[in-house]
Amino acid sequence: MVERWSDRWSRRGKLAAAVNRPSRQPQEGLISFNYGDPDAGSLPLNEVAEAAEYLAENRRVDALGYQDPIRADELNEALAEKLKRDQEIDASANQVLVTSGAAGGLSLLCDMVLDAGDIVLADGPAWMGATNMFRLSGAETINVDLDDDGLDPALVRTKLDELESQGKKPKFLYTIPTFQNPAGVETSLERRKGLAKLADERGLLIVEDDAYFDLRFSGEKKPTIYSLSHGDNVLFFGTLSKTIAAGLRIGYMVGPEDVVATMMRGRVDSLRNSYSAALADWYLRTGKLQEHMKELREIYSKKCHHMLAALEREMPEGTTWTKPNGGFFCWVTLPDGINAAEMLPQCVDAGVQYIPGTGFYSDGRGERNLRLSFSAVSEPDIDTGIARLAEVTRKNMG
Ligand SMILES: Cc1ncc(COP(=O)(O)O)c(C=O)c1O
């Protein structure tokens, strides 16, 4: 059976078959820092039920019907208002394409712009969900290193020059400028300006994935690269997964109207998830989103600071980690000579799990790194999990 199927898979199918996806359901007793899932207790079950009641009372049968993904009304309009208020992005409702999560939008982008053999520049490290999509499209990802101030446009420029000297040009640059996944850092204002300028000067398409923008708990808010750019060289991707609920599967892409309209035609289901869209529309219009975001910032701030304190208290000398101003992730560098992937089975035996850094690079780097997600773990579990991680690390230091 498996053998017969091996002949059936397409090039993309074969690549997908080789992807190793750890289960979202951790084993009993295992503390998992793996996934960037929202804090379960904060999920707005009651409000979503209220929204559903509202739709029923108002006979909103359209919410159960087929809907175009771009509409000048409802969720598109509410998102355009939200983008203006929070992200300072000036976009009409027709410039917003509602997608099945930001992941659905990024996957559509891959279908629409990538051909096998293309090159994509991406943050180094970068969220593997996106880089896996690039790989499945047959593209090669080249990482551009991040530091504590995010992505440096000078390094991107150097990479562009290097590729140009080989007669190559990347299809786009994929970057997560705010509370980066996995590094937890944010790109500074100067660098954002530099990236916007580079995009406009070199005609470089920047894919700005700002999934965590709304979850800032400290530091100054920074403008998006999209709002700093003057051309049509930036596409902005957002999501309601981290601020309402991932299960709604509502993300959005913002760009020039004609580009967004063409993208819509490439959507294989050609429609949007109308019921989720109507629930989310209610959530945004009633002001619940803003209220909820305040609550979430407090929750994640507490968890993050708890994790930073635990790392400080427990981890052996030679370990370093980033100090996020928001989002879900902290990026750890283990002491010299320790390989995070090799150490993982011992950590699982000791009852703690993380994602090794190599998964976030396309070139095997990140051996000493690991990603810790603090968003879904309780404070007592953060303490226990970090103590277990520290103990195994110490043992590996001999
Ligand atoms: C950087 C980044 N972009 C996009 C997504 C996907 O979010 P969505 O649930 O909207 O597909 C995630 C989810 O983990 C993410 O971390």
The ligand as an SDF file (V2000), in Angstrom:
LIG
                    3D

 16 16  0  0  0  0  0  0  0  0999 V2000
    4.8800   33.8450   12.5510 C   0  0  0  0  0  0  0  0  0  0  0  0
    3.6060   33.1240   12.3360 C   0  0  0  0  0  0  0  0  0  0  0  0
    2.9010   33.3690   11.2400 N   0  0  0  0  0  0  0  0  0  0  0  0
    1.7490   32.7460   10.9910 C   0  0  0  0  0  0  0  0  0  0  0  0
    1.2430   31.8150   11.8740 C   0  0  0  0  0  0  0  0  0  0  0  0
   -0.0240   31.0910   11.4980 C   0  0  0  0  0  0  0  0  0  0  0  0
   -1.1150   31.5520   12.1300 O   0  0  0  0  0  0  0  0  0  0  0  0
   -2.5650   31.1540   11.6580 P   0  0  0  0  0  0  0  0  0  0  0  0
   -3.1600   30.3850   12.7860 O   0  0  0  0  0  0  0  0  0  0  0  0
   -3.2430   32.4500   11.4330 O   0  0  0  0  0  0  0  0  0  0  0  0
   -2.4810   30.3600   10.4110 O   0  0  0  0  0  0  0  0  0  0  0  0
    1.9380   31.5180   13.0440 C   0  0  0  0  0  0  0  0  0  0  0  0
    1.4260   30.5100   13.9660 C   0  0  0  0  0  0  0  0  0  0  0  0
    2.0750   29.9370   14.7690 O   0  0  0  0  0  0  0  0  0  0  0  0
    3.1540   32.2020   13.2780 C   0  0  0  0  0  0  0  0  0  0  0  0
    3.8840   31.9520   14.3620 O   0  0  0  0  0  0  0  0  0  0  0  0
  1  2  1  0
  2  3  1  0
  2 15  2  0
  3  4  2  0
  4  5  1  0
  5  6  1  0
  5 12  2  0
  6  7  1  0
  7  8  1  0
  8  9  2  0
  8 10  1  0
  8 11  1  0
 12 13  1  0
 12 15  1  0
 13 14  2  0
 15 16  1  0
M  END
$$$$
